[in-house]
Amino acid sequence: MFSVIFYKAMHLTGLFMAFMGLAVLALGPEPSNRRRAIIFHGIGLTLALVGGFGMAGKLGMMASFPAWLLVKTVLWLLLGALPVLMRRIPAVANMSWWALPLVVVIAAWLALYKPF
C-alpha cells in the first residue's frame, strides 16, 4: 500500500521522537514534562516499529526474518524499557547520554550492512 520511502520516513521520524523523549527524561524533567516525554517516546517507538516492519515487508524480508532484524527488535525493546530503568536507577539516566548514540550507530550499521 505505501512505498518503502514512506516507511523509511516513518521509521526515522519515530526514532527521532523516541530519542527526543529519552533525552528529556535523562535530564530529570518536572512531572508535567515527564508525562509528555513518555508519550512522545511511546508514539515514537510505535512509529519506528510500524515503519521498520513495513519497510521489511515491502523489501520481502519478513519471510525469513534475518538475524540482524532480530537484533534491531531487541534494541527496540531495550529502548522501550529505558524510561522505567532511568526512573528506578538514576545512574542509567546519566549513562544513557553516552550509550544512546552508540545504540544509534549499532542500529544504523545493522540496517545498512545487514551483517548476519
DAPEGI-V93380 format. One record per residue. N is the residue number from 1. RES is the residue in three letters. SS is DSSP state (2 for helix, 1 for strand, 0 for the rest). PHI is phi in radians with two decimals (* if undefined). NEAR is the number of other ideal C-beta (glycine too) atoms within 12 Angstrom. Layout:
BEGIN
N_RES_SS_PHI_NEAR + N_RES_SS_PHI_NEAR
END
This chain:
BEGIN
1_MET_0_*_8 + 2_PHE_0_-1.78_16 + 3_SER_0_-1.51_15 + 4_VAL_2_-1.07_20 + 5_ILE_2_-1.13_15 + 6_PHE_2_-1.06_18 + 7_TYR_2_-1.14_27 + 8_LYS_2_-1.14_24 + 9_ALA_2_-1.10_21 + 10_MET_2_-1.10_28 + 11_HIS_2_-1.08_34 + 12_LEU_2_-1.20_24 + 13_THR_2_-1.10_24 + 14_GLY_2_-1.08_33 + 15_LEU_2_-1.10_34 + 16_PHE_2_-1.04_23 + 17_MET_2_-1.11_29 + 18_ALA_2_-1.10_40 + 19_PHE_2_-1.25_31 + 20_MET_2_-1.11_26 + 21_GLY_2_-1.07_37 + 22_LEU_2_-1.15_40 + 23_ALA_2_-1.12_26 + 24_VAL_2_-1.12_28 + 25_LEU_2_-1.14_37 + 26_ALA_2_-1.18_29 + 27_LEU_0_-1.35_18 + 28_GLY_0_1.28_19 + 29_PRO_0_-1.25_24 + 30_GLU_0_-1.13_12 + 31_PRO_2_-0.96_12 + 32_SER_2_-1.17_11 + 33_ASN_2_-1.35_18 + 34_ARG_2_-1.07_23 + 35_ARG_2_-1.08_17 + 36_ARG_2_-1.12_19 + 37_ALA_2_-1.13_32 + 38_ILE_2_-1.17_28 + 39_ILE_2_-1.11_21 + 40_PHE_2_-1.05_28 + 41_HIS_2_-1.07_37 + 42_GLY_2_-1.14_25 + 43_ILE_2_-1.12_23 + 44_GLY_2_-1.09_33 + 45_LEU_2_-1.10_35 + 46_THR_2_-1.14_26 + 47_LEU_2_-1.09_30 + 48_ALA_2_-1.11_38 + 49_LEU_2_-1.17_28 + 50_VAL_2_-1.11_24 + 51_GLY_2_-1.12_34 + 52_GLY_2_-1.15_36 + 53_PHE_2_-1.28_24 + 54_GLY_2_-1.11_27 + 55_MET_2_-1.11_30 + 56_ALA_2_-1.08_28 + 57_GLY_2_-1.14_20 + 58_LYS_2_-1.11_21 + 59_LEU_0_-1.52_21 + 60_GLY_0_1.34_12 + 61_MET_0_-1.62_23 + 62_MET_0_-1.34_15 + 63_ALA_0_-1.18_10 + 64_SER_0_-1.87_13 + 65_PHE_0_0.73_16 + 66_PRO_0_-1.10_21 + 67_ALA_2_-1.11_15 + 68_TRP_2_-1.13_25 + 69_LEU_2_-1.23_28 + 70_LEU_2_-1.13_18 + 71_VAL_2_-1.09_22 + 72_LYS_2_-1.12_36 + 73_THR_2_-1.15_23 + 74_VAL_2_-1.13_18 + 75_LEU_2_-1.05_32 + 76_TRP_2_-1.08_31 + 77_LEU_2_-1.10_17 + 78_LEU_2_-1.11_25 + 79_LEU_2_-1.11_36 + 80_GLY_2_-1.18_24 + 81_ALA_2_-1.48_20 + 82_LEU_2_-1.03_33 + 83_PRO_2_-1.02_33 + 84_VAL_2_-1.17_19 + 85_LEU_2_-1.11_22 + 86_MET_2_-1.09_32 + 87_ARG_2_-1.28_22 + 88_ARG_2_-1.44_12 + 89_ILE_0_-2.21_15 + 90_PRO_2_-0.99_14 + 91_ALA_2_-1.13_15 + 92_VAL_2_-1.15_24 + 93_ALA_2_-1.09_28 + 94_ASN_2_-1.17_17 + 95_MET_2_-1.22_18 + 96_SER_2_-1.12_32 + 97_TRP_2_-1.04_20 + 98_TRP_2_-1.72_15 + 99_ALA_2_-1.38_24 + 100_LEU_2_-1.09_30 + 101_PRO_2_-1.06_16 + 102_LEU_2_-1.16_16 + 103_VAL_2_-1.08_28 + 104_VAL_2_-1.09_24 + 105_VAL_2_-1.11_16 + 106_ILE_2_-1.10_22 + 107_ALA_2_-1.12_30 + 108_ALA_2_-1.15_19 + 109_TRP_2_-1.07_18 + 110_LEU_2_-1.07_25 + 111_ALA_2_-1.22_28 + 112_LEU_2_-1.35_12 + 113_TYR_2_-1.77_13 + 114_LYS_0_0.75_19 + 115_PRO_0_-1.19_14 + 116_PHE_0_-2.61_12
END
